[in-house]
Amino acid sequence: MTSFNRRRAKSKTALFSKARGNKLSLRHAQLDQREPARPSFRRRGIYLLPNAFTTAALFCGFYAIVMAMNLKFDYASIAIFAAMVLDGIDGRVARLTNTQSEFGAQYDSLSDMVSFGAAPALVVYEWSLRGLGKLGWLAAFVYCAGAALRLARFNTNIAVVDKRYFQGLPSPAAAAMVAGLVWLMDDLHYAGSDLSWLAWVVTAYAGITMVTNVPFYSFKDVNFGKSVPFIAIFLIALLYVAVSSNPPMVLFGLFVCYGLSGYCVYFWRLLKGRPVSIIETETDPVDEKE
């Protein structure tokens, strides 16, 4: 007689485990359908190199305030000029190393507010404007508020302004005018109390000019990678010699000329009938057939 292999009957425990496993798998599948997969978040860091220069500029602004409170106005003025140099470096370093970030842009604006807004206003107030009473601190506040408004407008209008010009006097140049006056007169041993009205005029002029629409050349269209005539290198060497011979006088004179150059450009455009606004208002051409 032919014998057939019989399957061994599964025990009740095995059947129960299998049924329970199927039920759990079905339950997990339903939960997976109800709850979408959570995205994995990656910790975001900041770039060290450009922000290190920004931090150094912020330190110079804070140092200038401390030195002004200690009546060391020459150190305070030099610190503001050092902050201006560092502020010009951090952006170029970020572009060269491809490390631009929104954090860096906001951090740079806050650093500029301290170094070129609060610090120059406090330095000139402690040096000269304190003796004018209410008029003195009002002029310092006009400068400080002008710097804050100038920086806020720069951040919001950066995409619609002609890159060749700044809209209003840049805050580093305004700070250089105010700090340059303090540094020069302190170097010439003039007391700040004897020059209160001159300091008041320079401070108020710098603060108001920062919030005007007067165009100031930005030098952003200068191509430093392009070859230049030999005489250009010689002129740069002469500039170094002039600055090193008498830094307070030469730097103050240069930034006073720059602070007045915007109005020269403004009135020259006005006389030539050219648009004086540097805001780009060009729109797409309208099709008359539509």
Short mmCIF file of the C-alpha atoms (twelve columns), coordinates in Angstrom:
data_MODEL
# 
_entry.id   MODEL 
# 
loop_
_atom_site.group_PDB 
_atom_site.id 
_atom_site.type_symbol 
_atom_site.label_atom_id 
_atom_site.label_alt_id 
_atom_site.label_comp_id 
_atom_site.label_asym_id 
_atom_site.label_seq_id 
_atom_site.Cartn_x 
_atom_site.Cartn_y 
_atom_site.Cartn_z 
_atom_site.pdbx_PDB_model_num 
ATOM 1   C CA . MET A 1   0.000  0.000   0.000   1 
ATOM 2   C CA . THR A 2   1.294  3.430   -0.920  1 
ATOM 3   C CA . SER A 3   2.042  5.599   2.060   1 
ATOM 4   C CA . PHE A 4   1.576  9.368   1.965   1 
ATOM 5   C CA . ASN A 5   3.550  11.882  4.016   1 
ATOM 6   C CA . ARG A 6   1.277  13.613  6.374   1 
ATOM 7   C CA . ARG A 7   1.913  17.204  7.469   1 
ATOM 8   C CA . ARG A 8   2.355  17.648  11.096  1 
ATOM 9   C CA . ALA A 9   -0.471 19.555  12.593  1 
ATOM 10  C CA . LYS A 10  0.519  22.948  13.922  1 
ATOM 11  C CA . SER A 11  0.059  23.494  17.548  1 
ATOM 12  C CA . LYS A 12  -2.427 25.971  18.904  1 
ATOM 13  C CA . THR A 13  0.423  28.100  20.313  1 
ATOM 14  C CA . ALA A 14  2.030  28.518  16.895  1 
ATOM 15  C CA . LEU A 15  -1.272 29.437  15.303  1 
ATOM 16  C CA . PHE A 16  -1.945 31.983  18.011  1 
ATOM 17  C CA . SER A 17  1.525  33.583  17.621  1 
ATOM 18  C CA . LYS A 18  1.131  33.818  13.859  1 
ATOM 19  C CA . ALA A 19  -2.293 35.423  14.134  1 
ATOM 20  C CA . ARG A 20  -1.015 37.857  16.713  1 
ATOM 21  C CA . GLY A 21  1.969  38.741  14.518  1 
ATOM 22  C CA . ASN A 22  -0.282 39.403  11.536  1 
ATOM 23  C CA . LYS A 23  -2.500 41.600  13.676  1 
ATOM 24  C CA . LEU A 24  0.473  43.594  14.952  1 
ATOM 25  C CA . SER A 25  1.854  44.038  11.435  1 
ATOM 26  C CA . LEU A 26  -1.531 45.301  10.263  1 
ATOM 27  C CA . ARG A 27  -1.663 47.679  13.230  1 
ATOM 28  C CA . HIS A 28  1.796  49.058  12.457  1 
ATOM 29  C CA . ALA A 29  0.884  49.539  8.801   1 
ATOM 30  C CA . GLN A 30  -2.213 51.508  9.788   1 
ATOM 31  C CA . LEU A 31  -0.170 53.680  12.140  1 
ATOM 32  C CA . ASP A 32  2.389  54.303  9.412   1 
ATOM 33  C CA . GLN A 33  -0.385 55.497  7.112   1 
ATOM 34  C CA . ARG A 34  -1.878 57.802  9.727   1 
ATOM 35  C CA . GLU A 35  1.372  59.405  10.923  1 
ATOM 36  C CA . PRO A 36  3.687  60.712  8.208   1 
ATOM 37  C CA . ALA A 37  7.380  60.166  8.637   1 
ATOM 38  C CA . ARG A 38  9.013  62.925  10.660  1 
ATOM 39  C CA . PRO A 39  11.737 64.775  8.783   1 
ATOM 40  C CA . SER A 40  15.194 64.524  10.244  1 
ATOM 41  C CA . PHE A 41  16.410 67.940  11.327  1 
ATOM 42  C CA . ARG A 42  20.028 68.889  10.762  1 
ATOM 43  C CA . ARG A 43  21.752 71.195  13.186  1 
ATOM 44  C CA . ARG A 44  22.708 74.449  11.478  1 
ATOM 45  C CA . GLY A 45  25.979 76.140  12.313  1 
ATOM 46  C CA . ILE A 46  27.540 79.480  11.475  1 
ATOM 47  C CA . TYR A 47  30.615 80.278  9.436   1 
ATOM 48  C CA . LEU A 48  33.591 81.107  11.611  1 
ATOM 49  C CA . LEU A 49  35.882 83.220  9.429   1 
ATOM 50  C CA . PRO A 50  33.645 86.150  8.343   1 
ATOM 51  C CA . ASN A 51  31.847 86.289  11.690  1 
ATOM 52  C CA . ALA A 52  35.199 86.452  13.467  1 
ATOM 53  C CA . PHE A 53  35.967 89.710  11.622  1 
ATOM 54  C CA . THR A 54  32.485 91.009  12.474  1 
ATOM 55  C CA . THR A 55  33.061 90.173  16.138  1 
ATOM 56  C CA . ALA A 56  36.385 92.024  16.022  1 
ATOM 57  C CA . ALA A 57  34.614 95.093  14.608  1 
ATOM 58  C CA . LEU A 58  32.010 94.846  17.371  1 
ATOM 59  C CA . PHE A 59  34.789 94.679  19.956  1 
ATOM 60  C CA . CYS A 60  36.377 97.836  18.504  1 
ATOM 61  C CA . GLY A 61  33.069 99.686  18.834  1 
ATOM 62  C CA . PHE A 62  32.666 98.574  22.432  1 
ATOM 63  C CA . TYR A 63  36.292 99.469  23.145  1 
ATOM 64  C CA . ALA A 64  35.707 102.966 21.757  1 
ATOM 65  C CA . ILE A 65  32.812 103.471 24.178  1 
ATOM 66  C CA . VAL A 66  34.922 102.327 27.129  1 
ATOM 67  C CA . MET A 67  37.820 104.596 26.149  1 
ATOM 68  C CA . ALA A 68  35.472 107.577 25.777  1 
ATOM 69  C CA . MET A 69  34.160 106.974 29.284  1 
ATOM 70  C CA . ASN A 70  37.794 106.980 30.473  1 
ATOM 71  C CA . LEU A 71  38.409 110.265 28.562  1 
ATOM 72  C CA . LYS A 72  40.949 108.630 26.211  1 
ATOM 73  C CA . PHE A 73  39.481 110.067 23.033  1 
ATOM 74  C CA . ASP A 74  42.442 109.301 20.779  1 
ATOM 75  C CA . TYR A 75  42.148 105.579 21.543  1 
ATOM 76  C CA . ALA A 76  38.384 105.753 21.047  1 
ATOM 77  C CA . SER A 77  38.720 107.396 17.634  1 
ATOM 78  C CA . ILE A 78  41.373 104.934 16.464  1 
ATOM 79  C CA . ALA A 79  39.138 102.042 17.540  1 
ATOM 80  C CA . ILE A 80  36.294 103.365 15.360  1 
ATOM 81  C CA . PHE A 81  38.610 103.565 12.348  1 
ATOM 82  C CA . ALA A 82  39.796 100.015 13.080  1 
ATOM 83  C CA . ALA A 83  36.166 98.870  13.156  1 
ATOM 84  C CA . MET A 84  35.669 100.502 9.764   1 
ATOM 85  C CA . VAL A 85  38.576 98.512  8.288   1 
ATOM 86  C CA . LEU A 86  37.301 95.247  9.772   1 
ATOM 87  C CA . ASP A 87  33.782 95.968  8.508   1 
ATOM 88  C CA . GLY A 88  35.147 96.291  4.996   1 
ATOM 89  C CA . ILE A 89  36.997 92.982  5.299   1 
ATOM 90  C CA . ASP A 90  34.280 90.651  6.628   1 
ATOM 91  C CA . GLY A 91  31.994 90.965  3.619   1 
ATOM 92  C CA . ARG A 92  34.805 90.407  1.137   1 
ATOM 93  C CA . VAL A 93  36.048 87.403  3.099   1 
ATOM 94  C CA . ALA A 94  32.536 85.927  3.062   1 
ATOM 95  C CA . ARG A 95  32.281 86.353  -0.718  1 
ATOM 96  C CA . LEU A 96  35.761 84.993  -1.408  1 
ATOM 97  C CA . THR A 97  35.220 81.910  0.744   1 
ATOM 98  C CA . ASN A 98  31.570 81.478  -0.304  1 
ATOM 99  C CA . THR A 99  30.403 81.669  3.307   1 
ATOM 100 C CA . GLN A 100 27.598 84.238  3.010   1 
ATOM 101 C CA . SER A 101 24.620 83.647  5.268   1 
ATOM 102 C CA . GLU A 102 21.553 85.458  6.540   1 
ATOM 103 C CA . PHE A 103 22.938 85.189  10.070  1 
ATOM 104 C CA . GLY A 104 26.120 86.944  8.975   1 
ATOM 105 C CA . ALA A 105 24.183 89.773  7.319   1 
ATOM 106 C CA . GLN A 106 22.077 90.414  10.415  1 
ATOM 107 C CA . TYR A 107 25.072 90.115  12.732  1 
ATOM 108 C CA . ASP A 108 26.992 92.602  10.592  1 
ATOM 109 C CA . SER A 109 24.154 95.148  10.840  1 
ATOM 110 C CA . LEU A 110 24.025 94.851  14.630  1 
ATOM 111 C CA . SER A 111 27.798 95.249  14.822  1 
ATOM 112 C CA . ASP A 112 27.620 98.345  12.587  1 
ATOM 113 C CA . MET A 113 24.975 99.867  14.841  1 
ATOM 114 C CA . VAL A 114 27.315 99.626  17.817  1 
ATOM 115 C CA . SER A 115 30.541 100.611 16.029  1 
ATOM 116 C CA . PHE A 116 29.192 103.341 13.731  1 
ATOM 117 C CA . GLY A 117 26.022 104.408 15.517  1 
ATOM 118 C CA . ALA A 118 26.239 104.299 19.292  1 
ATOM 119 C CA . ALA A 119 30.027 104.550 19.673  1 
ATOM 120 C CA . PRO A 120 30.637 107.768 17.647  1 
ATOM 121 C CA . ALA A 121 27.611 109.465 19.229  1 
ATOM 122 C CA . LEU A 122 28.847 108.707 22.743  1 
ATOM 123 C CA . VAL A 123 32.466 109.621 21.930  1 
ATOM 124 C CA . VAL A 124 31.609 113.051 20.538  1 
ATOM 125 C CA . TYR A 125 29.141 113.678 23.353  1 
ATOM 126 C CA . GLU A 126 31.719 112.920 26.040  1 
ATOM 127 C CA . TRP A 127 34.355 114.923 24.192  1 
ATOM 128 C CA . SER A 128 32.442 118.114 23.401  1 
ATOM 129 C CA . LEU A 129 28.638 118.005 23.306  1 
ATOM 130 C CA . ARG A 130 28.118 117.477 27.021  1 
ATOM 131 C CA . GLY A 131 28.692 121.193 27.655  1 
ATOM 132 C CA . LEU A 132 25.751 122.160 25.407  1 
ATOM 133 C CA . GLY A 133 23.211 120.505 27.659  1 
ATOM 134 C CA . LYS A 134 20.021 119.433 25.920  1 
ATOM 135 C CA . LEU A 135 21.212 120.547 22.480  1 
ATOM 136 C CA . GLY A 136 24.273 118.374 22.899  1 
ATOM 137 C CA . TRP A 137 22.572 115.088 23.609  1 
ATOM 138 C CA . LEU A 138 19.875 115.846 21.020  1 
ATOM 139 C CA . ALA A 139 22.552 116.137 18.317  1 
ATOM 140 C CA . ALA A 140 24.091 112.870 19.508  1 
ATOM 141 C CA . PHE A 141 20.679 111.202 19.393  1 
ATOM 142 C CA . VAL A 142 20.004 112.529 15.874  1 
ATOM 143 C CA . TYR A 143 23.236 110.900 14.775  1 
ATOM 144 C CA . CYS A 144 22.465 107.608 16.541  1 
ATOM 145 C CA . ALA A 145 18.917 107.473 15.134  1 
ATOM 146 C CA . GLY A 146 20.181 108.367 11.660  1 
ATOM 147 C CA . ALA A 147 22.630 105.456 11.767  1 
ATOM 148 C CA . ALA A 148 19.894 103.024 12.842  1 
ATOM 149 C CA . LEU A 149 17.507 104.205 10.116  1 
ATOM 150 C CA . ARG A 150 20.297 104.160 7.537   1 
ATOM 151 C CA . LEU A 151 21.157 100.536 8.318   1 
ATOM 152 C CA . ALA A 152 17.508 99.449  8.323   1 
ATOM 153 C CA . ARG A 153 16.871 101.117 4.963   1 
ATOM 154 C CA . PHE A 154 20.019 99.595  3.498   1 
ATOM 155 C CA . ASN A 155 18.868 96.092  4.456   1 
ATOM 156 C CA . THR A 156 15.403 96.582  2.946   1 
ATOM 157 C CA . ASN A 157 16.410 98.474  -0.239  1 
ATOM 158 C CA . ILE A 158 19.483 96.446  -1.132  1 
ATOM 159 C CA . ALA A 159 17.733 94.827  -4.110  1 
ATOM 160 C CA . VAL A 160 16.337 98.028  -5.651  1 
ATOM 161 C CA . VAL A 161 19.217 100.502 -5.309  1 
ATOM 162 C CA . ASP A 162 21.777 101.251 -7.997  1 
ATOM 163 C CA . LYS A 163 24.863 99.318  -6.908  1 
ATOM 164 C CA . ARG A 164 27.194 102.129 -7.975  1 
ATOM 165 C CA . TYR A 165 25.870 104.479 -5.298  1 
ATOM 166 C CA . PHE A 166 24.853 104.453 -1.657  1 
ATOM 167 C CA . GLN A 167 21.499 105.938 -0.721  1 
ATOM 168 C CA . GLY A 168 22.600 108.502 1.821   1 
ATOM 169 C CA . LEU A 169 25.942 108.773 3.579   1 
ATOM 170 C CA . PRO A 170 27.196 105.308 4.624   1 
ATOM 171 C CA . SER A 171 27.366 104.855 8.389   1 
ATOM 172 C CA . PRO A 172 31.126 103.997 8.403   1 
ATOM 173 C CA . ALA A 173 31.903 107.246 6.549   1 
ATOM 174 C CA . ALA A 174 29.678 109.223 8.933   1 
ATOM 175 C CA . ALA A 175 31.459 107.636 11.888  1 
ATOM 176 C CA . ALA A 176 34.826 108.489 10.303  1 
ATOM 177 C CA . MET A 177 33.805 112.149 10.013  1 
ATOM 178 C CA . VAL A 178 32.775 112.388 13.667  1 
ATOM 179 C CA . ALA A 179 35.640 110.298 15.046  1 
ATOM 180 C CA . GLY A 180 38.111 112.016 12.712  1 
ATOM 181 C CA . LEU A 181 37.129 115.411 14.101  1 
ATOM 182 C CA . VAL A 182 37.657 114.192 17.666  1 
ATOM 183 C CA . TRP A 183 40.973 112.539 16.799  1 
ATOM 184 C CA . LEU A 184 42.317 115.563 14.885  1 
ATOM 185 C CA . MET A 185 41.394 118.169 17.479  1 
ATOM 186 C CA . ASP A 186 42.660 115.997 20.315  1 
ATOM 187 C CA . ASP A 187 45.926 115.562 18.413  1 
ATOM 188 C CA . LEU A 188 46.168 119.356 18.030  1 
ATOM 189 C CA . HIS A 189 45.500 119.712 21.780  1 
ATOM 190 C CA . TYR A 190 42.219 121.573 21.403  1 
ATOM 191 C CA . ALA A 191 39.740 121.146 24.234  1 
ATOM 192 C CA . GLY A 192 36.384 119.741 23.216  1 
ATOM 193 C CA . SER A 193 34.553 122.381 25.213  1 
ATOM 194 C CA . ASP A 194 36.071 125.076 22.979  1 
ATOM 195 C CA . LEU A 195 34.726 123.407 19.806  1 
ATOM 196 C CA . SER A 196 31.227 122.488 20.953  1 
ATOM 197 C CA . TRP A 197 29.385 124.162 18.089  1 
ATOM 198 C CA . LEU A 198 31.730 122.755 15.445  1 
ATOM 199 C CA . ALA A 199 31.198 119.278 16.879  1 
ATOM 200 C CA . TRP A 200 27.435 119.914 16.971  1 
ATOM 201 C CA . VAL A 201 27.366 120.899 13.271  1 
ATOM 202 C CA . VAL A 202 29.470 117.933 12.138  1 
ATOM 203 C CA . THR A 203 27.452 115.458 14.231  1 
ATOM 204 C CA . ALA A 204 24.074 116.792 13.077  1 
ATOM 205 C CA . TYR A 205 25.258 116.948 9.440   1 
ATOM 206 C CA . ALA A 206 26.449 113.331 9.508   1 
ATOM 207 C CA . GLY A 207 23.251 112.108 11.164  1 
ATOM 208 C CA . ILE A 208 20.905 113.910 8.772   1 
ATOM 209 C CA . THR A 209 22.907 113.064 5.641   1 
ATOM 210 C CA . MET A 210 22.688 109.352 6.447   1 
ATOM 211 C CA . VAL A 211 18.890 109.397 5.991   1 
ATOM 212 C CA . THR A 212 18.774 111.548 2.856   1 
ATOM 213 C CA . ASN A 213 18.455 110.239 -0.703  1 
ATOM 214 C CA . VAL A 214 21.714 111.911 -1.745  1 
ATOM 215 C CA . PRO A 215 23.827 109.485 -3.834  1 
ATOM 216 C CA . PHE A 216 27.339 108.675 -2.622  1 
ATOM 217 C CA . TYR A 217 29.684 106.721 -4.854  1 
ATOM 218 C CA . SER A 218 30.104 103.165 -3.549  1 
ATOM 219 C CA . PHE A 219 33.244 102.072 -5.489  1 
ATOM 220 C CA . LYS A 220 31.551 98.686  -5.990  1 
ATOM 221 C CA . ASP A 221 32.012 98.809  -9.763  1 
ATOM 222 C CA . VAL A 222 35.786 99.099  -9.432  1 
ATOM 223 C CA . ASN A 223 37.370 95.895  -10.708 1 
ATOM 224 C CA . PHE A 224 40.404 95.190  -8.548  1 
ATOM 225 C CA . GLY A 225 41.317 92.216  -10.704 1 
ATOM 226 C CA . LYS A 226 41.751 94.368  -13.791 1 
ATOM 227 C CA . SER A 227 45.139 95.659  -14.909 1 
ATOM 228 C CA . VAL A 228 45.764 99.358  -14.261 1 
ATOM 229 C CA . PRO A 229 48.357 101.847 -15.542 1 
ATOM 230 C CA . PHE A 230 51.674 102.032 -13.744 1 
ATOM 231 C CA . ILE A 231 50.895 105.517 -12.402 1 
ATOM 232 C CA . ALA A 232 47.997 104.109 -10.363 1 
ATOM 233 C CA . ILE A 233 50.389 102.096 -8.160  1 
ATOM 234 C CA . PHE A 234 52.488 105.214 -7.662  1 
ATOM 235 C CA . LEU A 235 49.425 107.209 -6.591  1 
ATOM 236 C CA . ILE A 236 48.491 104.507 -4.082  1 
ATOM 237 C CA . ALA A 237 52.017 104.689 -2.649  1 
ATOM 238 C CA . LEU A 238 51.660 108.479 -2.330  1 
ATOM 239 C CA . LEU A 239 48.338 107.969 -0.485  1 
ATOM 240 C CA . TYR A 240 50.048 105.629 1.989   1 
ATOM 241 C CA . VAL A 241 52.789 108.207 2.563   1 
ATOM 242 C CA . ALA A 242 50.249 110.988 3.109   1 
ATOM 243 C CA . VAL A 243 48.192 108.961 5.592   1 
ATOM 244 C CA . SER A 244 51.230 107.786 7.534   1 
ATOM 245 C CA . SER A 245 52.653 111.340 7.734   1 
ATOM 246 C CA . ASN A 246 49.633 112.688 9.630   1 
ATOM 247 C CA . PRO A 247 46.811 110.136 9.997   1 
ATOM 248 C CA . PRO A 248 44.276 112.319 11.877  1 
ATOM 249 C CA . MET A 249 44.454 115.240 9.470   1 
ATOM 250 C CA . VAL A 250 44.608 113.237 6.244   1 
ATOM 251 C CA . LEU A 251 41.844 110.777 7.168   1 
ATOM 252 C CA . PHE A 252 39.541 113.512 8.441   1 
ATOM 253 C CA . GLY A 253 40.137 115.547 5.275   1 
ATOM 254 C CA . LEU A 254 39.447 112.560 3.029   1 
ATOM 255 C CA . PHE A 255 36.163 111.693 4.729   1 
ATOM 256 C CA . VAL A 256 35.016 115.309 4.833   1 
ATOM 257 C CA . CYS A 257 35.545 115.445 1.050   1 
ATOM 258 C CA . TYR A 258 33.615 112.202 0.668   1 
ATOM 259 C CA . GLY A 259 30.849 113.473 2.952   1 
ATOM 260 C CA . LEU A 260 30.426 116.524 0.694   1 
ATOM 261 C CA . SER A 261 30.815 114.630 -2.597  1 
ATOM 262 C CA . GLY A 262 27.259 113.277 -2.497  1 
ATOM 263 C CA . TYR A 263 25.746 116.736 -2.618  1 
ATOM 264 C CA . CYS A 264 28.053 117.645 -5.518  1 
ATOM 265 C CA . VAL A 265 26.776 114.605 -7.446  1 
ATOM 266 C CA . TYR A 266 23.190 115.423 -6.479  1 
ATOM 267 C CA . PHE A 267 23.273 119.030 -7.716  1 
ATOM 268 C CA . TRP A 268 25.318 118.112 -10.801 1 
ATOM 269 C CA . ARG A 269 22.627 115.603 -11.816 1 
ATOM 270 C CA . LEU A 270 19.961 118.169 -11.050 1 
ATOM 271 C CA . LEU A 271 21.587 120.759 -13.296 1 
ATOM 272 C CA . LYS A 272 22.059 118.237 -16.107 1 
ATOM 273 C CA . GLY A 273 18.415 117.189 -15.923 1 
ATOM 274 C CA . ARG A 274 19.274 113.644 -14.961 1 
ATOM 275 C CA . PRO A 275 17.302 111.644 -12.387 1 
ATOM 276 C CA . VAL A 276 18.665 112.273 -8.905  1 
ATOM 277 C CA . SER A 277 17.115 109.158 -7.373  1 
ATOM 278 C CA . ILE A 278 19.223 106.010 -7.340  1 
ATOM 279 C CA . ILE A 279 16.227 103.738 -6.750  1 
ATOM 280 C CA . GLU A 280 15.745 101.444 -9.730  1 
ATOM 281 C CA . THR A 281 12.134 101.972 -10.803 1 
ATOM 282 C CA . GLU A 282 12.301 100.278 -14.196 1 
ATOM 283 C CA . THR A 283 9.428  97.888  -14.855 1 
ATOM 284 C CA . ASP A 284 8.751  95.334  -17.553 1 
ATOM 285 C CA . PRO A 285 7.496  96.925  -20.800 1 
ATOM 286 C CA . VAL A 286 3.737  96.794  -21.240 1 
ATOM 287 C CA . ASP A 287 2.406  95.250  -24.430 1 
ATOM 288 C CA . GLU A 288 -0.089 97.738  -25.906 1 
ATOM 289 C CA . LYS A 289 -1.896 94.973  -27.822 1 
ATOM 290 C CA . GLU A 290 -3.128 93.323  -24.646 1 
# 
